[in-house]
Amino acid sequence: MTLADLVAVVLLLAVTAYAVLGGADFGAGFWDLLAGGSRAGAAPRELINRAVAPVWEVNHVWLIFCIVVLWTAFPPAFGSIMTTLSIPIGLALLGIVLRGSGFAFRHEAERLSGQRALGAVFAISSVLTPFFFGAAIGGLISGRVPIGNAAGNPISSWVNPTSLIVGLLAVAVSAYLAAVFLVTDAHRVSDDDMERYFRYRAIAAAVCAGAVAAAGVLVLRADAPFMFEGLAQRGWVLMLLSAVCGVAALRLLRRNARRATRLLAALAVASIVWGWGVAQYPYLLPESLTISAAAGAPATLGWLVVVVVGAVLLVVPSLILVFRLDQQSRLEANALEIHT
């Protein structure tokens, strides 16, 4: 493994962390959107607020990590991706800002109408953000991002069949992850009704995600043959692992079991991300720019690895502590009060 390959693996690990942890946060907004009116949706929204509030800002550290590593280690790829796909990436980043604003300020709204409006901003942004990220990835894997600043079509690069199906898959997977995580959160606070509520939704989301993934294989075959061949030749083991983990988590949920469901759901999503990486290797921009060709100077890569190791030693223990405190209910957020 070359130094450039090692940095690429680090980048893929960061993408995986954001897909799993950030995806679960976005999915919580999806269920907030579908929770119903202010009275019918009060209980699920209270659980969502309780689960998300202590950690929702934490998970964006992985997105920042991805951007910094891509920019530093592979500048030609960074410039090509960020300019050709500037619209979906910009909309996704705007969605993150609006989502955070809606989530934070709806707790401060004094009127029910204000809470509803800000809650809608939070929920809708939580759905659109993973969709736009998925659309950008779809443009990348389908070979619509050529080398060069703004060298690709700014519209067709992300408005195409692959981008659409990957965007929908990102939303479905986020909803699935969030529902699985919320089942455990409901059990932690001894809320049997909400545990049952989100168990049914986790099962439904798993079925939808599986259907979208199956349709995605057909779309890739027609619209992104390079990626389809990569999955068929190298990534199929990881796709199979994803399916096995997803089905196992589904069976546990149907049996009213909770142990290992979060881990299995996370592995199912992580396997999809790694299947993408294996299928696309050795390219950063499929069929046009390889990892080695895009890599910066060896000295830059070497120092980047040193910085990454230092960051991991500082950040990961802190994140583990935050998540442990959260799971021990020691970071409880204030309940969302409905003003009439």
N, C-alpha and C positions, 0 to 999 in steps of 0.2 A: 504494500500500500504506500503510495506516495504521500507527501505532505499535503498536497492539494486534495487528494482523496480523503485524508483524515479530516481536513477542515470541512469538506462536503458532508461527511458523516455527522460532524458536530452540528452543521446547519440543519440536517434532516432530523436530528434529535430535537432541536429547538422547535422545528415545525411540528413534530409529533406532540411535544408538550403543549404547544398552543392549540393544536387541533383537539386534544383531549380536554384540557382544563378550560381553555377559552371557549371551546365548543359547548361544554356543559353549561357555562354561564349564558351563552347566547340562547341555548335551548330553553333555559329557564324563562327568558323573555317570550319565547314562542308559546309556552304554556300560560304565561300571564295574559297574552293576547287572546287566547281561547278560553279563559277561565269563566267568562260570562259577565253579567252585570255586577254592579257594586255590591249587592247583597249575596248573590249566588257565588260570585268569585272571591268573596272576602277570605274564606278559609284557605284555598290554594294560594292566593296572593300573599297571605300572611306567612305561609310556609316558605314560599319562594323568597320573600324578603328576608326571612330569618336565615335561610341557607346561603343566599348570595351576598348580602350586605357586608359581612366581615372580610370577604376575600375577592370581590368582583374586580377591584383594581389591580390586585396582585398578578393575575394571570396575563396581563398585557406586557409584563416584563419579557415574556417569551417572544412576543411580536417585535419588541425593540431589539432583542437579542438577534433575531433573524435578520432584521434590516441592517444592523451594524456589521454582522459577519458577512452578509452578501456584499455589502458596499465595500468593505475593507479587503476581503479576500478575492472577490470576483467582480471587479469594477465594470468590465465590458458587459457582463450579464446584468448587473444591477442597472446600468444606464439603459440598456435595451428594454428590460422588463418595465421599469418605472416610467419610461416615456411612451412606449407603445400601449401599455395597459394603464395609462394614467387615469382614465375615466373610471373604470371599476375599482381600482385601488383607492383613488381619491374619494369615491362614494363610500367605500368600506370604512375608510378612516373618518369620514364625516359621520357615518353611522355610529362609530365608536364614541365620538364626542357627544352626539345627540342622545345616545343611549345612556351615557353616564349622567348627562344633565337631567334627562327625564327621571332617571332612577333617584338621583339625589334630591331634586327639588320637589318631587311629588310628595315627599314626606313633610315638606314645609308649607305646602299649599293649604290655605285656610278654608277654601270652598271645595265642595264635591266636584264642581265643574272643572276647577283647576287640577284637582287630583286625576280626574279622568283624562284631561288633555295631556298632562305630563306622563301619565301612565301609558297612554297610547303612543307617545313619542318613544318611551323606553321599549315597549313591546314591539312596535313596528320596526324600529331600528335594530332590535335584536334578531329579527328575521331577515332583514335586508342585508345586514353586514356580512353574515356567513355566505349569503347568496352571491354577493359581489366578489368576495374573496374566492369563492368557488368558480365564478365566471372567469376571473383572472387566471386561475390555475388551468381552467379548460382551454383558454387561449394559448397558454404556454405549452401544454402537453400536446396540443393539436398542431404545433409547428407554425403558429401564426405570429410568433415574435421573432423577427429576423434580427441580425446583428446591426447595431447602430442606433443612435438617438432618434426616436420617433420614426423609425424605418418601416414599421408596420402600420396597417390601416387602423386608425383609432376607434373605429366602430366595429368592423367585421372581426377584429381580433378578439372581441369578447361577446359579440352578438352572433352566435353560431350554435349548432347542435351540441357540440361537446361542452361549450361553456354553460349552456342551459342545463344539461343533465348533471354536470358536476356541481353547479350552483344549487340545484334541487337536492342533490345528494348531501351537500354540506348542511343544508337546512334540516333534512330528515335525520341525519346522523347527530346533529346537535340536539334535536328534540329527543332522540332516543337516549343519548347520554344524560341529559338533564333529568328525564323521567326516572331513569335507573338510580341516579344519585339522590333524587328527591324521595324515592321509596325508603332509602336508608335514613335520610334526614327525618322523615315522618316517624319511622320506628324509634329513632333516637329521642324524639319528644313525646313518644307514646300516643301518637295520633293515629288510631287504627283506620279511621275514615279516610284520611289523606293518604295513608299507606296503600289502601285498596284503590283509591282514586288514581294515584300515579302508577300503580302496578298495571292497571288496565291500559293506561296511556303509553307506558313503556312497551308493552306487548304490541299495541297498534303501531307505534313508531318503528319498532323493529321490523314489522312486516312491511311497512311502507319503505323503509330504507333498503330492505332486501329487494323489493320490487324495482326501486329506482336503480339500484346497483346492477340488477340483471338487465334492465333496459339499457344501462350505460355501456354494457359490453357490446351490444348491437350497435349503439351509436359510435363507439370507438372504432369498431370494425369498418364502418362506412366513412367516418369523418376524420379519424386519427389512426391510420393503419400502422404507423410506426409504434405508437403506444400499445395498440392492440397486440402487435407481434411481440413486443417486449413482455407484456403480461402473459401471453400464451407460452413463451419460451422460458422466461426467467421468473416472472412474478406470480405465477399461478399457485405456487406453494403458499405464499403469503395471503393470496386471496382465499385459498382454501382454509387457512388458519383463521382468517377473519370470519368466514362463514361458520366454522366450527365453534369459535368463541361466542359469536352472536347467538347461535342456536342453543348453546349450553346455558348462556345467561337467560335466554327466553324460557327454557325448561325450568330453571330454578325459580324464576319469577312466577310461573304458572303453578308451581308447587308451594308457593308462599314462602320460599326460602330467600334469604338475603345474603348469606355468606358468599363471598367471592363474586357476587354479581357486578359490583363496581369494577373489580379487576378484569373480569371477562369482557365487560363492555368496553373498557379502555383498551384492552388488547385487540379487540375486534377493530376498533378505529385505528389504532397504531399500525396494525397489519396492513390496512388500506394505504396509509401514508408510506410505509416502507415498500409496499408493492409498487407504488408509483415510483419511488426512488430507484428500485432495482430495475424496473422496466425501462426507465429513462437513461440509466447509466450506459455510457460514460458522458452523456450530454447534459449541459445545463439548459441550453436552448436546443431542443430536439433537432438533430440532423444538421445543425449549423455551427454550434459552439460547444466544444467539449470542456470538461472540467479543467484539464491541463492547459488548454489554450486560453481559458478565461482567467486562470490563476494569476495573482500578483507576484511580486518578487519573492523569492524564497525567504529572505530576511523578514519581509512583512508577514508571511504566513507563519514563520517561526515565532515571532513576537505575538502574533494573534493567538496562537496555541497557548503561550504562556499566560496571556491575559485571560483567556477563556478558563484555564485551570484555576487561576486566582478568583475569577468571578464565580465559578461553580463552588469553590470552597467558602465563599462569603455568602452567596445568595441561597444555595440549596438548603443548608441547615436552617436558615431563616424561614424559608418557605415551609419546610417540614414542621417547624415550630408553630407557624401560623395555622397550618392545616390541622395539627394535633390539638391546638387550643380550640379551634373551631369545632372539631368533632367531640371535644369534651364539653361543649356548650359554655365555654368561658369567654367567648367573644360575641355574646348575644347582642343583636341589634334591637333597637326599639321597634315595637309593633307598628304596623301601618294603620293609623287611625283614620276611619272614614268620617269626614265632617259632613253634616247635613245642613 
